[in-house]
Amino acid sequence: MKDLRALPAPGPLPDEGGALFLWVRRGLPLALAGIALVGLTLYGAGRGWWMLLSVAALAAAWPSFLRGEAYLRNRTAIHRQDCLWTNVLRPLARWLHQEEAWILSFCGYNNRRVREAFGGRRARRALILLPHCIQLARCKADLFTDLQSCYDCGLCPVGDYMNAVLLNRWEGRISNRSHKAYREAREYRPDLIVAVSCSDRLLKGLTKIPEIPSYVIPLSLPHGMCVDADFSLPHLFAAMETLVEPRRPPGEVHPLRREGIA
């Protein structure tokens, strides 16, 4: 029996972005609180309103400071607030021609908080969600019903991903509809999702499933649309190695077959 072919090395997780989102998410409420405190000091009339405004602004900023276990305990409420900030300011970002940068900044901010939350203890039950467009468009393998039907031809990322799944006993799904991916995630009930998709779908997924911590990886769209898309396999492998408890079994693992796509 031939050995599994060499897979991309996971390496360290890349530095996450998120500075833009954090500056807005935390900076605006703190600036508003500062203005309210100045108004409280300078104007005697309406002191109660200035005080109320400052307290409300500080309360809005406070969730952005929570980390680790405190973040996980309150994650659903915190994440819903973060998603609200993202979606409310998205039209402004679009008007400024910075919509993609704004969404990716939020994704980076989310990833950094998830990394911090699972820094002390790794996830025991993780689920990988991948989009169908990473499969070669002309490939005939029916990945929706059986992930192991991949031909491992090396022409798209699915072969390397499937070899890693077999080797490490990861749970993964490839879906052609967002609502199917959400349903499968809720049915599987993971304590962590590692999702790959385009930026718009990543934001939608983070908004739709706030109760499950998700580490997200953006797609590369070399053709400008969801056809023959690509993503960083080392990034995915690094996320699983860093955030998820290993499940690699002892002994030999059968490789996928190599037959071609026709």
Order of alpha helices (4+ residues) and beta strands (2+ residues): alpha-alpha-alpha-alpha-alpha-beta-alpha-beta-alpha-beta-alpha-beta-alpha
